[in-house]
C-alpha cells in the first residue's frame, strides 16, 4: 500500500508534549548522556561554538539494543534545548520518501529550533549491499540523504535517527560526517545503574520496607531499562494478586525470575556453558589487548544468553577508523572461536555472529579499494550486472583476508592460553568487568604478543 504524502497535519499529530525532564531521572545510559552533554553546548550556543569551529551536527545516530533508552534521551535532548523547542517522534513504518523529505523541509522553514526523532530505522538505513534492501527502502534511504543534505548546520532542525543495528551495518553514505555524523552508542546498564533504575521505577509505589534492589540488580545482568520497568510493574501485579497493598522483596524477585533467561541462576546451573562463554570473551580481550592495548577494551560481560566484548571505538563509524584498526577488528572477531579451541579443545557455533560481522567488514574494505588486488567498486551500483569474474575475485580476496585474520588470531591465542584462563576466571567470578576492574584484570592476566615468525 502506498503511504500518503506529507502534510503538515500528519507531522503535527506526531508532536510530543514534553514535560520537564530532570537529568537525575535519565539513568542507565551514562556514556550516551556524556555525549549529549557535549552536544547540548554546541546546539544551545551555535555562535559561540562557531568561534571554535564546533559546527552543530545536521543529524545524530542513536544505536543500541531495544529498550536501552533511545526515545528517552531524544526527549531529554529536546527538553534541554528549551521549553519552546518542539519534538516530533515518527516511526519508520509510517514514513515515505515524500513524508521524510517534506517533514524535514517544513521544519527547517517553520520550526528550525526543533528535534525530529525517527525511530526503528533498521530496515531502510542498512547498507545497500544487504539483501534485505528493497526498492521502497532504498527510496527512503535516498530521501533521507537528500533531506539531510538540505539542512544548514546551526540552523536546524536536529534530526535524530534510532536503530538497533551497529553503525558498521548501516549505509556508509547515511552515517558519514555531514549527515548522521554523530554516533551515540546505548550500552546495557551495569549493576549500579540497574539498582538505581529499579529504585527509580519503584519510586512512589508502596513497598514493605526498603527493597533489596541490589540483589535484583545482580539477577538482571544483561537487561535493558525497559525490562527493569516491566519487572517492577509485574511485581506490583504479583502483590495485588496476593491480596497485598504493598510490594515485597519476594514480589520483586519473583517478577525478575518470571523474566526467564536473565536470571544468572540459569548460568549457575550450567557452569560449563558459562565458563565456555568466559573463555570466548577472554580470547577477544586477549587479541584486542595485544593488537591495540588495554585501552581499546571498553567492557566485557556475561549473561544468560551469552557474552559481549565492547571495543572502545565501537561508537566510531568505520569510515572514520584507519585501515589498521579495521584489520585488527577482524582478528579480534576470530579470537573467540580460536580461544575455545585452544583452551577447551573444541569450538562451538558461538562465533557465527563474529564471522558474519567480520565478513561484512572485509567486503567493505575490499570495495573501498583498501586492498590493491581488488578494484574500488561499489557493487550495489552495478546491481545485477556484476560480472562473474568480479564476484569470484571478491570472494577470493575476502577469503584471503579473513583467512589471514583467523591465522593471526590463532597465533595470539596460542601465546596467551594461560592468560586467557586467568582473565576468564576473573570474568566468570565478576560477570561484568568495566573501568578500573577491567584494567586490573587485563594487567593481572598479562597478555603478550606471540613470538615473531622467522
Number of C-alpha atoms within 10 A of each C-alpha: 3 6 12 12 13 18 13 12 8 13 20 14 11 15 15 12 10 15 10 11 16 10 11 7 13 16 19 24 21 15 13 19 19 11 14 17 12 10 17 16 15 18 23 16 12 18 15 14 16 13 9 8 10 16 17 25 24 25 27 20 24 28 24 20 17 18 17 23 23 27 17 14 21 24 23 21 23 24 21 18 17 13 11 12 17 22 24 22 20 19 14 18 12 11 20 21 22 17 21 23 21 19 22 26 18 16 20 19 12 10 17 20 21 22 27 25 26 24 19 19 21 18 20 23 27 25 22 22 18 14 8 11 17 13 9 13 20 18 16 23 26 17 19 21 17 17 20 22 14 15 22 14 18 22 18 23 29 28 23 22 25 24 22 19 19 19 28 20 19 22 17 19 17 23 23 17 17 18 23 23 18 23 23 23 23 24 20 22 24 23 20 13 18 27 22 19 24 22 17 16 17 20 10 8 12 12 18 11 10 9 19 16 20 17 14 24 24 18 20 29 22 28 22 23 22 13 18 23 16 16 25 23 16 19 25 24 16 20 18 14 10 10 9 14 14 16 22 21 18 14 23 26 23 16 22 24 18 14 17 12 17 21 22 22 13 15 19 13 10 12 13 11 14 25 21 23 26 29 30 31 29 33 35 29 30 32 31 26 21 20 19 14 14 20 14 17 24 18 19 21 23 24 22 21 14 17 19 19 22 18 19 13 14 17 20 16 20 21 17 10 11 9 13 10 14 17 18 18 22 25 26 30 27 27 31 30 27 29 31 24 18 18 20 13 9 11 17 12 8 16 17 13 11 17 17 11 16 24 18 15 20 24 18 20 21 21 16 14 14 14 15 8 11 18 15 15 13 15 15 13 11 10 9 8 9 12 10 9 9 14 12 11 15 19 13 12 18 23 15 13 20 21 15 15 21 21 15 21 27 24 17 27 32 17 16 25 18 15 21 30 19 20 27 26 18 22 24 21 12 12 20 22 23 16 11 9 14 21 17 15 18 24 14 13 21 16 26 16 15 15 9 6 4 3
